[in-house]
Amino acid sequence: MENRKESVTIVKATEGKGLAVVGDSYRVVIPGKASGGAYAVIEMLVPPGGGPGPHGHAGFQESFYVLDGEVEIKTEDGTYTAEKGTFVNIPLGGLVHLFKNKTDKMAHLWCVVVPAGLDAFFEEIGEPIPFGTFVSPPPMTPDIMKKLLAIAEKYGQQIFPPDYLDK
């Protein structure tokens, strides 16, 4: 068996797929298909008030590094403030969590998921846009929620009601 060396991957700041997801702006820097499904890297801009609602995913680990700004991380374990320079790891197992930008400044996150899959979920539910562009999410009608739940299930995601983590 021959060992084949892989080539280096270089992705410039202007490359990657831009997506509008839940009112945030995401850039898929390394899609899962480029890593053989091993991982995906997603750059996230989260405006004031932005961030996803409560969700969980048992089949992959999600970690964030806060490049700039601040987000509130809420999990079943508690609530944490992640400011610039903070690393957050959501372990395998499906811990329900969310993150919200509760400040008046943009939050900038670097997200890595192992294995990949979240990137494909975002590509299916998101709207292709240039990275750094923001689009308000559509109103959550029962039909849109039903479709979103079906897509989430397809990618191993569980979505919970907005007040699920309120105690």
N, C-alpha and C positions, 0 to 999 in steps of 0.2 A: 504494500500500500504506500502510495506516495503522499508525502505531506506537502500540501499546496499552501503557500503563503498568500494571505489576503492582502489587498492593497489598502492603503490608508484612505479614510473617508474624510473629505473636507467639504463643509457646507458653509458657504458665505452668509453673511447677515441678510442678504437680499434673496436668499434661496430658501426653499421649503414651501409647503402649501399653507397659505393663510386661510383661516376659517373663523366665521362668526359662530360662537357657541354660547348660549345662555346670556347674551349681551357682552361677553368678553371677546377678546381677539387672541386667537391661538395660531401658532406657526408650528407645523409638524416638521421638525428639524431632521430627525431620523425616523422614517416610518418603519413599522415592523417588518415589512417585506425587504428592507435594506439590511436588516440584521438577522435574517432567517427566522424571524419571529422571537428572537431572544429578548429584545427590548425595543422600546420606542422613546424618543426624546421630544418633548413638546415645550415650546416657549409660550408663556402666557402673559398677556396684559389684562389686568383686572381693574376696571374703573371703579370709582367710588360707588358703593352699593352693589358691586358685581360679585360674581362667584356662584357656583352651583349649589343647589339644595341638598338635603340629606340623601346620601347614596352609599352603597357598599359594593364590593367586588371580591368575592372569596378567592378567585383564581389568579390574582396578580397583586404584586406589591407596588405601591405608588409612593414616590418620594418627591418632595419639593425643596427647592432652595430659593429663598427670598433674595433676589438680586437687588431690589429696591422697593421701598414702601413697606407696607405692613398688611397682614391679613389675620383675621381671627379664625382659628381652627377649632371646630367643635366636633367632639367625638362622643361615643358612649362613655368614655373614660373621664371626660371633662372638657373645659374650654381653655385654650391657650392663645397667647398673642405671639405671632411669628413676625418679627421685624427683620429689617435688612441684615443679611448674614446668617439667618436662622435656617437650619435644616430640619425638615419634618419627614418622618417615615410612617406611612400607613402600611402595616404588615399584611401578609397573606392572612386570609381567614374571614374576610367580610366585615370588618369593623365599620359600623356606620359612621360617616363623617361628612363634613362640609367645610368649605372655607368661604369667608366673606371679607370684602374690603369695607371696613367700617370707618375709613378715614375720608378726607377730602382730596387725597392725592392718589395717583395711579400706583398700583402694585405691579411688580414685574417678577414673575416666577419662572424657574427652570424646573420642569417636571420630567421624571424618568419613571417608566413603568416596566416591570419585569414579571412575566414575559410581556411582549407587545399585545395589543388588542384594544386598548383605550383609544389609540390613534385611529383605528378603523371605525370605532363607534363614533368618534367626533367627525370623521369624514362623512359618515352616513347621516348624522343629524345636523351637522353644521352647514353653513352657507359659505361657498368659496368667496373670499374677499382678499384684498391686499392686507397683509399683516399690519396692524396698527389702525385699521379701520374698525369702526364699531357700528353694529346694527342691533337695534332693540329686538328682543325675542318676541315672537308672535304671542297674542293672548292665549293662555292655556285653556282651550276648549276641551270638552270631554273627548271629541274625536282626535285632537292633537295628542292629548294625554294617552289615549289608547294606543296610538301609533308609536309614541315615544316609549311606552312600557314594553311593547313588542320588540322594538329595536334594541332596547336596553337588555332584555332577556337574551336575545340573540348573541350579545357580546358579554354575557356573564355579569351584567350590572343589575343591581336592584335599586329602585328609586322609591323613596319614602315620602310621606306627606311633609310639607314645609315645617310643621311644628313638631316633628318626630323627636328631635333632640332637645326640645324645651322642657325644662324641669321645674 
